[in-house]
Amino acid sequence: MKTPKLLIVTDLGLLRAYRRELTPMGTPRLELLEETRFEDAHVRVKDKVTDFAGRRGASAGSHVGTTLADSHNLELEIRRRLIRKIAAQIKSLIQRTNDLGVWLAAPKEINHLILDELPQSLRPRIEVNLARDLAKADKCELLKSFPRPEVELKEFQISGSRA
């Protein structure tokens, strides 16, 4: 556990990568390596699919225009694209820091989707995977959420939480 780790926390709108290492006194320290904001996550569908400012579809008297199902399909497509971008960003981070073990935290709804998008060859590098939304958490909360140096990593992975 003395070796540094690459700690990645993400949600659909934000990805933060930290380098976690121990100080000479044995306390963990996080250094922000990269922060990426995904703007597509913050844009409303109705802002993307309008014909005039504030209006959507056809005029009130006509039945021609986009259906409500189109916006739902667009939302799903935006989500798929964001997950692919997140996975590509994680892949790039892992490849750039090829000597570090990886700890990942992503919300439960997208965690498995991100892992599915990662190449099979990189998945074994992920030592700890938390299905929690910690993207906006401060450093202190992140350090509490992941295993401490004195806790065995195997025990943490089996139970999913600290004893």
C-alpha positions in Angstrom: 0.0 0.0 0.0 3.0 2.3 0.1 3.0 2.8 -3.7 1.0 5.7 -5.1 -2.4 5.1 -6.6 -4.4 6.8 -9.4 -7.7 7.7 -7.8 -10.5 8.5 -10.4 -13.9 9.9 -9.4 -16.6 10.7 -12.0 -20.2 11.2 -12.8 -21.8 12.2 -16.1 -20.7 15.8 -15.9 -17.3 15.7 -14.1 -14.2 13.6 -13.9 -11.4 14.2 -11.4 -8.2 12.3 -11.3 -5.9 12.4 -8.2 -2.6 10.9 -7.3 -2.9 9.3 -3.9 0.4 8.8 -2.0 1.5 8.6 1.6 3.5 11.4 3.3 6.7 10.4 5.2 4.6 10.3 8.3 2.3 7.7 6.7 -0.8 9.9 6.2 -2.5 9.8 2.8 -2.4 12.9 0.5 -4.3 13.6 -2.7 -2.9 15.7 -5.5 -5.3 16.7 -8.3 -3.9 15.6 -11.6 -6.7 16.4 -13.9 -10.3 17.7 -13.9 -12.5 17.4 -16.9 -16.0 18.8 -17.3 -18.4 17.3 -19.8 -20.5 20.2 -21.1 -23.1 17.9 -22.8 -24.2 16.7 -19.4 -25.3 20.2 -18.5 -27.2 21.1 -21.6 -31.0 20.6 -21.6 -32.5 18.6 -24.5 -35.1 21.3 -25.2 -32.2 23.7 -25.8 -30.7 21.4 -28.4 -34.0 20.6 -30.2 -35.8 23.8 -30.9 -36.8 25.5 -34.1 -37.3 28.9 -32.5 -36.0 30.2 -29.2 -38.1 28.6 -26.5 -40.3 26.6 -28.9 -40.1 23.0 -29.9 -41.7 21.0 -32.8 -44.3 22.5 -35.1 -46.9 25.2 -34.5 -49.9 24.5 -32.3 -52.4 23.8 -35.1 -50.2 21.3 -37.0 -49.5 17.7 -36.1 -46.2 17.7 -37.9 -43.1 18.0 -35.8 -40.8 16.1 -33.6 -42.4 13.6 -31.2 -41.8 13.5 -27.5 -40.2 10.1 -27.9 -37.4 11.8 -30.0 -36.3 13.8 -27.0 -36.1 10.6 -24.9 -34.0 8.9 -27.5 -31.8 12.0 -27.7 -31.3 11.9 -23.9 -30.3 8.2 -24.1 -27.8 8.9 -27.0 -26.3 11.9 -25.1 -25.9 9.6 -22.0 -24.2 6.9 -24.2 -21.8 9.4 -25.7 -20.9 10.8 -22.3 -20.2 7.3 -20.9 -17.9 6.7 -24.0 -16.1 10.0 -23.4 -15.6 9.2 -19.7 -14.3 5.7 -20.5 -11.9 7.2 -23.1 -10.6 9.7 -20.6 -10.1 7.0 -18.0 -8.3 4.8 -20.6 -6.0 7.8 -21.4 -5.3 8.4 -17.7 -4.5 4.7 -17.0 -2.2 4.5 -20.0 -0.3 7.7 -19.1 0.2 6.5 -15.5 1.1 2.9 -16.3 2.9 2.2 -13.1 0.0 3.2 -10.7 -2.8 1.0 -9.4 -6.2 2.5 -10.1 -9.0 3.2 -7.7 -12.3 4.2 -9.3 -15.6 5.7 -8.0 -18.6 6.3 -10.2 -22.4 6.4 -9.5 -24.1 3.0 -9.4 -26.2 3.8 -12.5 -23.1 4.3 -14.8 -20.3 2.4 -13.0 -20.8 -0.9 -14.9 -21.4 0.9 -18.2 -18.0 2.7 -17.8 -16.3 -0.6 -17.0 -17.9 -2.2 -20.1 -16.5 0.5 -22.3 -12.9 0.1 -21.0 -10.7 -2.3 -22.9 -10.4 -5.7 -21.4 -6.6 -5.3 -21.0 -7.0 -2.3 -18.7 -9.7 -3.7 -16.4 -7.3 -5.7 -14.2 -5.5 -2.4 -13.3 -8.6 -1.3 -11.3 -7.9 -2.5 -7.8 -10.8 -0.8 -6.0 -14.1 0.0 -7.7 -16.8 1.9 -5.6 -20.3 2.4 -6.9 -20.7 5.8 -5.3 -21.0 9.4 -6.6 -17.9 11.0 -5.2 -17.2 13.4 -8.1 -18.0 16.5 -6.1 -16.7 15.2 -2.8 -13.9 17.1 -1.1 -10.5 15.4 -0.5 -11.2 14.5 3.1 -14.4 12.6 2.1 -12.5 10.8 -0.7 -9.8 9.7 1.7 -12.4 8.3 4.1 -14.3 6.5 1.3 -11.3 4.6 0.0 -9.2 2.1 2.0 -6.7 3.4 4.5 -3.1 2.2 4.4 -3.5 0.2 7.6 -6.6 -1.7 6.2 -5.7 -4.7 4.0 -6.9 -4.1 0.4 -8.3 -7.7 0.2 -10.5 -7.2 3.3 -11.8 -3.9 1.7 -12.7 -5.6 -1.6 -14.5 -8.5 0.1 -16.6 -6.5 2.4 -17.0 -3.3 0.4 -16.5 -1.2 3.4 -14.1 -0.7 6.2 -14.5 -2.6 9.4 
